[in-house]
């Protein structure tokens, strides 16, 4: 079972889903992140994938929709610390370069540090 957490850390929206990212969890997280990013007008959203062991096609679709929706509003989505299985799934679908991905993000970083920490 997955658990979703969304918090404001120094003006950055941090979201995390612990557990597999698929099925109803991916849709719930997608809606919650879009709503929180829009209402709070967060310029940067970080999705922490460090506790996400797998992602299915629904999860990949949710990530693509999040990236697209936030980018069209001039906002950034950063995928933080994805597990090897999640990163491999994005590479397999030729989507790894579609996202800003970093393996060195921590919640105490400010917006500028987050944007400079990208591994891409």
C-alpha positions as CSV (number, residue, x, y, z in Angstrom):
1,X,0.0,0.0,0.0
2,X,1.3,3.5,-0.9
3,X,1.2,6.6,1.2
4,X,1.3,10.1,-0.3
5,X,2.9,13.1,1.4
6,X,2.8,16.6,0.0
7,X,4.5,19.5,1.9
8,X,5.8,23.0,1.4
9,X,9.6,23.2,2.1
10,X,11.1,26.7,1.7
11,X,8.7,27.6,-1.1
12,X,9.2,24.3,-3.0
13,X,6.4,21.7,-3.2
14,X,7.8,18.3,-2.2
15,X,5.7,15.3,-3.0
16,X,6.4,11.6,-2.2
17,X,4.6,8.3,-2.7
18,X,5.9,5.5,-0.6
19,X,5.4,2.2,-2.3
20,X,4.7,1.1,-5.9
21,X,3.6,4.0,-8.2
22,X,0.7,2.8,-10.2
23,X,-3.0,2.2,-10.3
24,X,-5.1,4.6,-8.2
25,X,-2.1,5.9,-6.3
26,X,-0.6,7.6,-9.4
27,X,-3.8,9.3,-10.3
28,X,-4.3,10.4,-6.7
29,X,-0.8,11.9,-6.5
30,X,-1.2,13.5,-10.0
31,X,-4.3,15.3,-8.9
32,X,-3.0,16.3,-5.5
33,X,0.3,17.7,-6.9
34,X,-1.4,19.7,-9.7
35,X,-3.9,21.1,-7.3
36,X,-1.3,22.0,-4.7
37,X,1.1,23.5,-7.3
38,X,-1.6,25.6,-8.8
39,X,-3.2,26.8,-5.6
40,X,0.2,27.5,-3.9
41,X,1.7,28.8,-7.1
42,X,4.9,26.9,-6.5
43,X,7.5,27.5,-9.2
44,X,9.2,24.2,-8.4
45,X,7.8,20.9,-7.6
46,X,10.0,18.0,-6.5
47,X,8.6,14.4,-6.7
48,X,10.8,12.3,-4.4
49,X,10.9,8.8,-5.8
50,X,13.4,7.3,-3.4
51,X,10.8,5.2,-1.7
52,X,9.1,4.1,-5.0
53,X,10.3,0.6,-5.8
54,X,8.4,0.3,-9.2
55,X,6.3,2.3,-11.6
56,X,3.7,0.9,-14.0
57,X,2.3,2.4,-17.2
58,X,-0.3,4.4,-15.2
59,X,2.5,5.9,-13.2
60,X,4.6,6.8,-16.2
61,X,1.5,8.4,-17.8
62,X,1.0,10.4,-14.6
63,X,4.6,11.6,-14.6
64,X,4.3,12.7,-18.2
65,X,1.1,14.5,-17.6
66,X,2.5,16.3,-14.5
67,X,5.6,17.3,-16.4
68,X,3.5,18.7,-19.3
69,X,0.9,20.4,-17.1
70,X,3.5,22.1,-14.9
71,X,5.7,23.1,-17.8
72,X,2.8,24.7,-19.7
73,X,2.3,26.9,-16.6
74,X,5.9,27.9,-16.5
75,X,6.7,25.7,-13.6
76,X,9.4,23.0,-13.0
77,X,9.1,19.4,-12.0
78,X,12.1,17.6,-10.7
79,X,12.2,13.9,-10.1
80,X,14.4,13.3,-7.1
81,X,16.4,10.2,-6.3
82,X,14.5,7.6,-8.4
83,X,15.2,4.0,-7.6
84,X,17.0,2.0,-10.2
85,X,13.8,0.2,-11.3
86,X,12.0,3.6,-11.8
87,X,15.0,5.1,-13.7
88,X,15.3,1.9,-15.8
89,X,11.5,2.1,-16.7
90,X,11.9,5.7,-17.8
91,X,14.9,4.8,-19.9
92,X,13.1,1.8,-21.4
93,X,10.3,4.1,-22.5
94,X,12.8,6.6,-23.8
95,X,11.5,9.2,-21.3
96,X,14.5,9.7,-19.0
97,X,15.7,12.8,-20.8
98,X,12.1,14.2,-20.9
99,X,12.4,14.9,-17.1
100,X,14.7,16.9,-15.0
101,X,16.2,14.2,-12.7
102,X,18.6,14.5,-9.8
103,X,20.1,12.0,-7.4
104,X,21.4,14.6,-4.9
105,X,18.3,16.5,-3.7
106,X,17.4,17.0,-0.1
107,X,14.4,18.8,1.4
108,X,16.6,21.5,3.1
109,X,17.8,22.8,-0.3
110,X,16.4,26.1,-1.6
111,X,15.0,26.6,-5.1
112,X,18.2,27.8,-6.6
113,X,20.1,24.8,-5.2
114,X,17.5,22.4,-6.5
115,X,17.6,23.8,-10.0
116,X,21.4,23.6,-10.1
117,X,21.5,20.1,-8.8
118,X,20.0,18.5,-11.9
119,X,21.9,15.5,-13.1
120,X,20.9,16.1,-16.7
